[in-house]
Amino acid sequence: MKDGELDTEYGINGYATVPPQHIIPGRSLRTTAAVLMPDDSVVAYGTNPEDPEQFFFTRINADGSPDLTKGHVKVKRTADASPLDTYHVQNIYRAAESSFITFAPCVTYSVEYEGQDAKFTTVAIGRYGVDFAPWPGFGDNGIVKMTHAMDGMTGTSSLTQSPFPTLTHQPGPPQKQVSKYGDSSQLINGLIRAVYSTEVLLRLGSEKLWLSLLDPDTGAPVPGLGQDGDACHLELEQYQGQTMMPRCVRFLEDGGFYLTATTGHSHVLAKFLANGLLDPTFASNGVKKLDYVNLVFPMAIIDNKFWIASTYLNEVTLLCLDKNGNHDPNFNSGRPLGIPCDVYNMMEPQAITLDAQGRVLITGQRGAFLSRSLQPVAYRVLVEGKLDETFGVNGMFTADASLTFLKATFFATDYTLLLNIQKFNLGDDTEGSVLIRITS
């Protein structure tokens, strides 16, 4: 089978629905996040389309068949049963051989607080065992929520580790509940680290970027941030007076991390130390301004090089930077590589990596501006900086038109691509989420 083609041996004719349709007739779980396991099986988290407030875990075997030993397992609510736990998990990762950690980015609510219309946002982190049961002793039924109360006039915020303390009325439906590319969490050196942004919708200047440390056994906040190391939650430094809104986070083994971000009209690459402060030894006081990128730019760090994909004008752009953030002269003669796009079908990159031969793999989705139908695609680029025309059609794989909204990309051990797609309609009145595998 040629590289860059749909693997028809995966699932049923190349499609693995999530979960099997005989559990929810005619419908599939709407996945919001998934994680690839060492055996190439997939654990997915999502909602039942028949009841959007019901959240489930499910597992898909390495061959695309459903794991029927568990079916799908309902996620338990927190004891307060408030609307706060109707959050959308953005990513899942393995905490150890025996558990998973889920991470949900901020949701903005409007509430009546002390006689005024106030705003607050919440971040939720959960821990679950391999049987998807809440991790004993972690938070409330396996869920910890961090609440930022946003002052209505200034956009400043305060944080509590428990539900909002003095609400006079329960909050209504969320005003902002969207997947954000950059928010991220990992378990490193025995601590859960979470990087996330908060903002009040349509309120300029309310944006904040945070780093929080949590105990993986209890979910309790743990000090270790700031100059003196006594903070559990830290508002991160700005760039030229503007909050860095994250687009991609890559954690380091010591707990520090690199961040690609949008700040005002600029796009930057920043390096933070484990204590949450900018690393003054990187670039210019910890920040490198990027050119030839726009809005969304996933990043991979391989062999002390940064690989960043984005869109610029009517091209997909690929940057290769050295450890100091400068263009690598050995890739495309030290210039960004531009891959032409149809101006009416711009691509939004989502993930990037290198395979064993040093070829660059980029996945994303393309469609017209503000389109409600975004088609998953993948590119492969050769070491010297040219499209690999042996991959797919002229270097590109394009998913069937029935598949829309790419939620996650996994690069398996053999660099086969596995795409988690949120919506599909294969013409048999089924809809929901599906996994597909691309040969590479």
C-alpha positions in Angstrom: 0.0 0.0 0.0 1.3 3.4 -0.9 2.2 5.9 1.8 -0.4 8.6 2.4 -3.4 6.4 1.7 -6.3 5.3 4.0 -5.5 2.0 5.6 -8.5 0.0 4.7 -7.5 -2.9 7.1 -8.1 -0.6 10.1 -11.6 -0.8 11.6 -14.3 -1.5 8.9 -13.0 -0.5 5.5 -10.7 2.0 7.1 -13.1 3.6 9.6 -13.4 2.9 13.3 -16.4 4.5 14.8 -16.3 5.6 18.5 -18.0 3.6 20.2 -19.6 0.8 18.2 -23.0 1.7 16.9 -24.8 -1.2 18.5 -24.2 0.5 21.8 -25.8 3.8 20.6 -27.8 2.8 17.5 -27.2 5.2 14.7 -24.9 7.4 16.7 -21.3 7.4 17.8 -19.6 9.0 20.7 -18.6 12.7 20.0 -15.0 12.6 21.1 -13.4 15.7 22.5 -10.1 14.1 23.4 -8.2 10.8 23.0 -4.8 9.3 23.8 -2.7 6.7 22.0 -1.6 3.8 24.2 1.7 1.9 23.9 0.0 -1.0 22.1 -1.6 1.4 19.6 -5.0 1.1 21.1 -6.9 4.4 21.7 -8.7 5.7 24.8 -11.3 8.3 23.9 -13.3 10.8 26.0 -16.5 12.3 24.7 -20.2 13.0 25.0 -23.3 11.0 24.1 -25.0 12.9 21.2 -28.4 11.9 22.7 -27.5 13.6 26.0 -24.7 16.3 25.8 -24.4 16.4 29.6 -23.3 12.7 29.7 -19.6 12.1 29.4 -18.0 8.8 28.6 -14.7 7.0 28.3 -14.3 4.2 25.7 -11.4 2.2 24.2 -10.6 1.2 20.6 -8.2 -1.7 19.9 -5.1 -1.4 17.8 -6.9 -2.9 14.8 -9.8 -0.4 15.0 -12.2 -2.8 16.6 -14.1 -1.7 19.8 -12.9 -3.0 23.2 -16.1 -4.6 24.4 -14.7 -5.6 27.8 -15.8 -2.2 29.1 -18.0 -0.7 26.4 -18.1 2.9 27.3 -18.0 4.1 30.9 -20.0 7.1 32.2 -17.8 9.8 33.9 -19.0 10.5 37.4 -20.1 14.0 38.3 -18.7 16.0 41.2 -20.7 15.9 44.4 -22.0 19.5 43.9 -23.5 18.5 40.6 -23.2 22.0 39.3 -23.0 23.0 35.6 -19.2 23.4 36.1 -18.7 19.7 35.4 -20.3 19.9 32.0 -16.8 20.8 30.7 -15.2 19.6 27.5 -11.9 17.7 28.1 -9.3 18.9 25.6 -6.6 16.3 26.2 -5.9 13.1 28.0 -2.5 11.7 28.9 -1.2 8.7 30.7 -0.1 9.5 34.3 1.4 6.0 34.8 0.8 2.5 33.8 -2.4 2.5 35.9 -4.2 5.8 35.3 -5.1 8.7 33.0 -5.3 12.4 33.6 -7.8 14.6 31.7 -7.5 18.3 31.2 -10.3 20.7 30.3 -9.5 24.4 29.3 -11.4 27.3 30.7 -15.1 27.8 30.4 -16.5 31.3 31.0 -19.7 31.7 32.9 -21.9 34.8 33.8 -23.4 34.9 37.3 -25.1 37.3 39.6 -22.6 38.1 42.3 -23.2 40.6 45.0 -25.9 42.2 43.0 -23.8 42.6 39.8 -23.3 40.6 36.6 -19.9 39.0 37.2 -17.7 36.6 35.1 -15.6 33.7 36.1 -13.8 30.9 34.4 -13.0 27.4 35.5 -10.3 24.8 34.6 -11.0 21.1 35.4 -8.4 18.3 35.8 -9.5 14.7 36.4 -7.7 11.5 37.2 -9.0 8.0 36.4 -7.8 4.4 36.6 -7.4 2.0 33.7 -11.0 0.9 34.4 -12.0 4.6 34.1 -13.1 4.8 37.7 -12.3 8.1 39.5 -8.8 7.9 41.1 -9.3 7.3 44.9 -8.6 10.5 46.9 -8.2 12.8 43.8 -10.4 15.8 44.1 -14.2 15.3 44.1 -15.1 12.1 42.3 -11.8 12.3 40.5 -12.2 16.0 39.4 -10.4 19.1 40.6 -11.7 22.5 39.5 -9.8 25.8 39.6 -12.0 28.9 39.5 -10.8 32.3 38.4 -13.2 35.1 39.4 -12.9 37.9 36.8 -13.6 41.5 37.9 -16.2 43.0 35.6 -14.4 46.3 35.2 -10.7 45.6 35.2 -10.3 42.0 34.0 -8.2 41.2 37.0 -8.7 37.8 38.5 -8.4 35.8 41.8 -8.2 32.1 42.0 -9.8 29.5 44.3 -9.2 25.7 44.4 -12.9 25.1 45.2 -16.2 26.1 43.6 -16.8 29.9 43.5 -17.2 30.7 47.3 -20.1 33.1 47.6 -22.4 32.7 44.6 -25.9 33.9 45.3 -27.2 32.1 42.2 -26.0 29.1 40.3 -24.4 30.1 37.0 -26.3 29.8 33.7 -25.0 28.1 30.5 -21.4 28.8 29.7 -20.8 31.8 27.5 -17.5 30.5 26.2 -16.7 26.8 25.8 -14.2 26.2 23.0 -11.2 24.1 22.4 -8.0 26.1 22.6 -5.0 24.7 20.9 -2.4 25.9 23.4 -3.7 24.9 26.8 -1.9 21.9 28.0 -1.0 19.7 31.0 1.5 17.0 31.8 2.7 14.9 34.8 6.4 15.7 35.2 8.7 15.0 38.2 5.8 13.8 40.3 3.6 17.0 39.8 0.7 17.8 37.5 1.6 20.9 35.5 -1.1 22.9 33.7 -0.6 25.9 31.4 -3.8 27.6 30.4 -5.2 31.0 29.6 -8.3 32.8 30.9 -10.2 35.6 29.3 -13.7 37.2 29.3 -15.3 36.9 25.9 -15.2 40.2 23.9 -13.4 42.0 26.7 -10.0 43.3 25.6 -7.3 43.2 28.3 -8.9 40.4 30.3 -6.5 37.8 29.0 -4.2 36.0 31.5 -1.8 33.1 31.1 -1.3 30.8 34.1 0.8 27.9 35.3 -0.5 25.7 38.1 1.0 22.8 40.1 -1.1 20.0 41.6 -0.4 16.9 43.6 -1.2 13.9 41.3 -2.6 11.8 44.2 -5.0 14.4 45.7 -5.3 17.2 43.3 -4.2 19.7 46.0 -2.2 22.8 44.9 1.6 22.4 45.5 4.0 25.3 45.9 7.1 25.6 43.6 6.4 28.6 41.4 7.7 32.2 41.3 11.0 33.7 42.3 10.8 32.3 45.8 9.1 29.1 44.9 6.1 29.6 47.2 3.3 30.0 44.7 1.0 27.2 43.6 -0.6 29.2 40.7 1.4 31.8 38.8 0.3 34.4 36.3 3.0 34.2 33.6 5.0 37.1 32.3 3.8 39.2 29.4 5.7 40.1 26.2 5.8 43.9 25.4 2.8 44.5 27.8 0.7 41.8 26.1 -0.4 38.4 27.5 1.0 35.5 25.5 -2.0 33.5 24.4 -0.8 29.9 23.9 -0.9 28.0 20.6 1.3 25.1 21.5 3.1 23.9 24.7 6.0 21.5 24.9 7.1 20.5 28.4 10.7 19.7 29.2 11.9 16.9 31.5 12.8 19.4 34.3 9.3 20.9 34.3 10.1 23.9 32.2 8.4 24.4 28.8 8.5 26.0 25.4 5.5 27.9 24.2 4.4 29.3 20.9 1.9 32.1 21.4 0.1 35.0 19.9 0.5 38.3 21.7 -1.2 41.4 20.2 -0.1 41.5 16.6 3.0 39.4 17.2 3.7 35.7 17.3 6.4 34.4 19.5 8.4 31.4 20.8 9.1 31.6 24.5 11.0 29.4 27.0 9.8 29.2 30.6 11.8 27.7 33.5 10.3 25.1 35.9 9.3 27.9 38.3 7.2 29.6 35.7 9.7 32.5 35.0 11.0 33.3 31.5 14.5 31.8 30.8 16.7 34.9 30.3 19.3 32.7 28.5 17.0 32.0 25.5 16.7 34.4 22.6 15.9 37.9 23.9 15.1 37.6 27.6 13.3 34.3 27.0 11.2 35.3 23.9 11.9 35.0 20.2 9.6 36.9 17.8 8.5 34.7 14.9 7.8 35.7 11.3 5.9 33.9 8.6 3.3 32.5 11.0 -0.3 33.3 11.7 -2.8 32.4 14.5 -2.3 28.6 14.7 1.2 27.1 14.8 1.8 23.6 16.3 5.4 22.8 17.3 7.7 19.8 17.7 11.1 19.8 19.4 13.5 17.1 17.9 17.3 17.0 18.2 17.5 20.5 19.6 15.6 21.9 16.7 12.1 23.6 16.6 9.7 22.6 13.8 6.8 24.9 13.6 3.9 24.7 11.0 1.5 27.6 10.3 -0.2 29.5 7.5 1.0 32.7 6.0 -0.8 34.5 3.2 -2.0 31.6 0.9 0.7 29.1 2.0 1.3 26.5 4.7 4.6 27.6 6.1 7.2 25.3 7.8 9.9 26.7 10.0 13.0 24.9 11.2 14.8 26.8 13.9 18.0 26.0 15.9 18.2 25.9 19.7 18.5 29.7 19.8 15.4 30.3 17.7 17.3 31.1 14.5 16.5 29.6 11.1 18.5 26.4 10.4 20.6 27.0 7.3 20.5 23.3 6.4 16.7 23.3 5.8 15.5 25.0 2.7 18.6 27.1 2.6 17.7 28.8 5.9 14.3 30.0 4.7 10.7 29.0 5.7 9.2 26.5 3.3 6.0 27.6 1.7 3.5 25.0 0.5 0.9 26.7 -1.7 -2.8 26.4 -0.7 -6.0 27.1 -2.5 -6.8 30.6 -1.3 -10.4 29.5 -0.8 -9.4 26.4 1.2 -6.8 27.5 3.6 -5.2 24.9 5.8 -5.1 25.1 9.6 -2.1 23.0 10.9 -2.7 20.9 14.0 0.2 18.6 14.6 3.8 18.1 13.4 6.6 15.5 13.9 9.6 13.9 12.1 9.7 10.3 11.1 12.8 8.0 11.4 14.0 9.2 8.0 13.9 12.9 9.1 10.8 13.6 6.9 8.3 16.1 8.4 4.7 15.0 8.9 2.1 17.8 9.2 -1.6 17.3 9.8 -4.4 19.8 9.9 -7.7 20.7 8.3 -8.7 23.0 5.5 -11.7 24.9 4.4 -13.1 28.3 3.5 -12.8 31.0 6.2 -15.5 30.5 8.9 -16.5 27.3 7.1 -18.6 24.8 9.2 -17.0 21.9 7.2 -13.2 21.5 7.7 -11.6 18.6 5.8 -8.7 16.7 7.5 -5.4 16.7 5.5 -1.8 15.6 5.9 1.5 16.6 4.3 4.9 14.9 4.2 8.0 17.0 3.6 11.5 15.7 2.7 14.7 16.5 4.7 15.9 19.1 2.1 12.6 21.0 2.3 10.4 19.8 -0.5 7.0 18.1 -0.6 7.4 14.3 -0.8 5.5 13.5 -3.9 5.5 9.8 -3.0 3.1 10.5 -0.2 -0.6 10.6 -1.1 -1.3 12.8 -4.1 1.6 15.2 -4.8 2.7 15.0 -1.1 -0.8 15.4 0.5 -3.5 13.1 1.9 -7.0 14.4 1.8 -9.7 12.7 3.9 -13.1 11.8 2.4 -15.5 14.7 2.1 -17.8 13.0 4.7 -15.2 13.6 7.4 -15.0 17.0 9.1 -13.3 18.5 12.2 -10.0 17.0 13.1 -9.8 16.7 16.9 -6.4 14.9 17.4 -3.5 13.4 15.6 -1.4 10.5 16.8 1.9 9.4 15.4 2.3 5.7 16.1 5.6 4.0 16.7 6.0 3.2 12.9 4.9 6.9 12.1 1.6 5.7 10.8 -0.8 8.6 11.2 -4.0 8.1 13.3 -6.6 10.8 13.0 -9.4 11.4 15.5 -12.2 13.1 13.6 -15.2 14.5 15.4 -18.0 14.4 12.8 -18.7 12.0 10.0 -21.6 10.9 7.8 -20.9 7.8 5.7 -24.3 7.9 4.0 -25.9 5.3 6.3 -27.6 7.7 8.7 -24.7 7.4 11.2 -22.9 10.3 12.7 -20.4 11.0 15.5 -16.7 10.4 15.7 -14.4 8.2 13.8 -10.7 7.1 13.8 -8.8 6.6 10.5 -5.3 5.4 9.9 -3.0 6.7 7.2 -0.1 4.7 6.0 3.3 6.4 6.2 
